[in-house]
């Protein structure tokens, strides 16, 4: 399970009422509903705006099929360490 980090926000009366009603209707906690809303917002963010996008192409492994075969390469490295 991923770790969760507490955050405090202030809602106006309309937001609070609506959020509580939606949580009750969907049988979710308010926190779960807010996390879903954040996930929806993040999904709309273009991948180019993600800071991790800047890492693409930063280094070269010299392997032509690393993306497709990364699991196999990891297993090979673990086996090397075990010998």
Secondary structure as the mmCIF struct_conf table of DSSP 4:
data_model
#
loop_
_struct_conf.conf_type_id
_struct_conf.id
_struct_conf.beg_label_comp_id
_struct_conf.beg_label_asym_id
_struct_conf.beg_label_seq_id
_struct_conf.end_label_comp_id
_struct_conf.end_label_asym_id
_struct_conf.end_label_seq_id
HELX_RH_AL_P HELX_RH_AL_P1 UNK A 13 UNK A 25
TURN_TY1_P TURN_TY1_P1 UNK A 26 UNK A 27
HELX_RH_AL_P HELX_RH_AL_P2 UNK A 30 UNK A 43
TURN_TY1_P TURN_TY1_P2 UNK A 44 UNK A 44
BEND BEND1 UNK A 45 UNK A 45
HELX_RH_3T_P HELX_RH_3T_P1 UNK A 47 UNK A 49
BEND BEND2 UNK A 50 UNK A 50
HELX_RH_3T_P HELX_RH_3T_P2 UNK A 51 UNK A 55
TURN_TY1_P TURN_TY1_P3 UNK A 56 UNK A 57
BEND BEND3 UNK A 58 UNK A 59
BEND BEND4 UNK A 62 UNK A 62
TURN_TY1_P TURN_TY1_P4 UNK A 64 UNK A 65
HELX_RH_AL_P HELX_RH_AL_P3 UNK A 66 UNK A 82
#
